[in-house]
Amino acid sequence: MGGAPGAAATGAPEGVLGGLVSRTLTAARHGPLGVVLRVAAMAAAAVGAALVHRLDDPGVLCPLRALTGVPCPVCGGTTVFIEFGGGRPAQAALANPVVLAGAVAVAVAPLGLGRRWWALQPKTRAWMLGTALVGSELWQLARFGVLRV
C-alpha cells in the first residue's frame, strides 16, 4: 500500500502525481490562486468546446428543446462557453446571462463569495436560485421567439 497513513481510507491519491493533484485541488479552493486555476480550467474547456463545435456541430443539445421546441432555463449554457472560447464575449453574454453570471460566481468563489453564499439561509438561497431560473427562462423564451416582448 505505500503513501501516507490513512490515504487509502480517505480516497486521497498516492505518489508524487497524487500529491501534486491534491495540492492543486486544495489551492483551487482558496484565494487568488484558486481563481486563476478555475479561470484557466474554464478557459481550456471553452476553447476545447469551441474547437469541437467548429469541427462538428451536434445541433440542439437540450433534450427539452429538442423534444418540445421550448428552451429550458439553462439553454445556451454550452453556447456561452463556445462563444467565449471562440473569442466572442458579447454573443456569449447574450446566449444566457444567468449561466455566465453563474460561471463568474464559481470562478471568484475562492475570494470569499462561496463562503457568503453558504452563509445564507437555505430558504434565501432557494429563492435566489428560483428567481434566477425564472429570469433565465423568460430570457430564453424571448431569445427563441416563443415569448414576444
C-alpha positions as CSV (number, residue, x, y, z in Angstrom):
1,M,0.0,0.0,0.0
2,G,2.5,2.9,0.5
3,G,1.7,6.5,0.7
4,A,0.5,8.5,3.7
5,P,-1.2,6.6,6.5
6,G,-4.9,6.7,6.0
7,A,-4.6,7.9,2.4
8,A,-6.4,4.8,1.1
9,A,-9.1,5.1,3.7
10,T,-9.9,8.7,2.7
11,G,-9.6,8.1,-1.0
12,A,-6.7,10.5,-1.3
13,P,-4.3,9.9,-4.3
14,E,-0.9,8.4,-3.6
15,G,2.5,9.2,-5.0
16,V,4.1,12.3,-6.5
17,L,1.4,12.9,-9.0
18,G,-1.3,12.3,-6.4
19,G,0.4,14.8,-4.1
20,L,0.5,17.4,-6.9
21,V,-3.1,16.9,-7.8
22,S,-4.1,17.1,-4.1
23,R,-2.1,20.4,-3.6
24,T,-3.7,21.8,-6.8
25,L,-7.2,21.0,-5.8
26,T,-6.6,22.4,-2.3
27,A,-5.2,25.7,-3.9
28,A,-8.3,25.8,-6.2
29,R,-10.5,26.2,-3.1
30,H,-8.8,29.3,-1.6
31,G,-7.6,32.7,-2.6
32,P,-6.4,34.3,-5.8
33,L,-4.6,31.2,-6.9
34,G,-7.9,29.4,-6.8
35,V,-9.5,32.0,-9.1
36,V,-6.6,31.7,-11.5
37,L,-6.9,27.9,-11.6
38,R,-10.6,27.9,-12.0
39,V,-10.5,30.5,-14.8
40,A,-7.7,28.6,-16.5
41,A,-9.8,25.4,-16.4
42,M,-12.9,27.2,-17.7
43,A,-10.9,28.8,-20.5
44,A,-9.4,25.5,-21.5
45,A,-12.8,23.9,-21.5
46,A,-14.3,26.9,-23.5
47,V,-11.5,26.7,-26.2
48,G,-11.9,22.9,-26.4
49,A,-15.7,23.2,-26.8
50,A,-15.2,25.9,-29.5
51,L,-12.8,23.7,-31.4
52,V,-15.0,20.6,-31.2
53,H,-18.0,22.7,-32.2
54,R,-16.1,24.1,-35.2
55,L,-15.3,20.5,-36.4
56,D,-18.7,19.1,-35.8
57,D,-21.9,21.0,-34.8
58,P,-24.0,18.5,-32.9
59,G,-27.1,20.7,-33.2
60,V,-29.5,21.1,-30.3
61,L,-28.1,19.6,-27.1
62,C,-31.0,20.5,-24.7
63,P,-33.4,17.4,-24.5
64,L,-36.4,19.6,-23.5
65,R,-35.8,21.9,-26.5
66,A,-35.2,19.0,-28.9
67,L,-38.4,17.3,-27.9
68,T,-40.8,20.3,-27.4
69,G,-39.1,23.2,-29.1
70,V,-39.3,25.1,-25.7
71,P,-36.0,26.1,-24.2
72,C,-35.1,25.3,-20.6
73,P,-33.6,27.9,-18.2
74,V,-30.0,26.8,-18.9
75,C,-30.4,26.6,-22.7
76,G,-27.5,28.5,-24.1
77,G,-25.1,27.4,-21.4
78,T,-22.9,25.4,-23.8
79,T,-23.2,28.3,-26.3
80,V,-21.8,30.6,-23.6
81,F,-18.6,28.6,-23.4
82,I,-18.4,28.0,-27.2
83,E,-18.7,31.8,-27.9
84,F,-16.2,32.7,-25.2
85,G,-13.8,30.0,-26.5
86,G,-14.3,31.4,-30.0
87,G,-13.4,34.9,-28.7
88,R,-17.0,36.4,-28.9
89,P,-17.8,37.5,-25.4
90,A,-20.8,39.7,-26.4
91,Q,-22.5,36.7,-28.1
92,A,-21.7,34.6,-25.0
93,A,-23.4,37.1,-22.7
94,L,-26.5,37.2,-25.0
95,A,-26.8,33.4,-25.1
96,N,-27.5,33.1,-21.4
97,P,-26.6,35.9,-19.0
98,V,-27.6,33.7,-15.9
99,V,-25.2,30.9,-16.9
100,L,-22.5,33.5,-17.5
101,A,-23.1,35.0,-14.0
102,G,-23.0,31.6,-12.5
103,A,-19.7,30.8,-14.2
104,V,-18.2,34.1,-12.9
105,A,-19.5,33.3,-9.4
106,V,-17.9,29.9,-9.4
107,A,-14.6,31.4,-10.7
108,V,-14.4,34.0,-7.9
109,A,-15.8,31.8,-5.1
110,P,-12.3,31.3,-3.6
111,L,-12.2,35.0,-2.8
112,G,-14.9,34.7,-0.3
113,L,-18.1,34.7,-2.4
114,G,-18.5,30.9,-1.8
115,R,-18.5,31.4,2.0
116,R,-21.0,34.2,1.7
117,W,-23.3,32.0,-0.4
118,W,-23.3,29.1,2.0
119,A,-23.7,31.5,5.0
120,L,-27.2,32.5,3.6
121,Q,-30.2,30.7,4.9
122,P,-31.3,27.7,2.7
123,K,-34.6,29.4,2.0
124,T,-32.8,32.6,0.8
125,R,-30.5,30.6,-1.5
126,A,-33.5,28.7,-2.9
127,W,-35.4,31.9,-3.5
128,M,-32.4,33.5,-5.3
129,L,-31.8,30.4,-7.5
130,G,-35.5,30.2,-8.3
131,T,-35.6,33.8,-9.3
132,A,-32.5,33.4,-11.4
133,L,-34.0,30.4,-13.2
134,V,-37.3,32.1,-13.8
135,G,-35.5,35.1,-15.2
136,S,-33.3,32.9,-17.3
137,E,-36.4,31.0,-18.7
138,L,-38.0,34.3,-19.7
139,W,-34.8,35.4,-21.4
140,Q,-34.6,32.1,-23.3
141,L,-38.3,32.3,-24.3
142,A,-37.8,35.8,-25.7
143,R,-34.4,34.8,-27.3
144,F,-36.0,31.9,-29.2
145,G,-39.1,33.9,-30.2
146,V,-41.6,31.9,-28.1
147,L,-42.3,34.9,-25.9
148,R,-42.8,38.2,-27.8
149,V,-41.7,41.3,-26.0
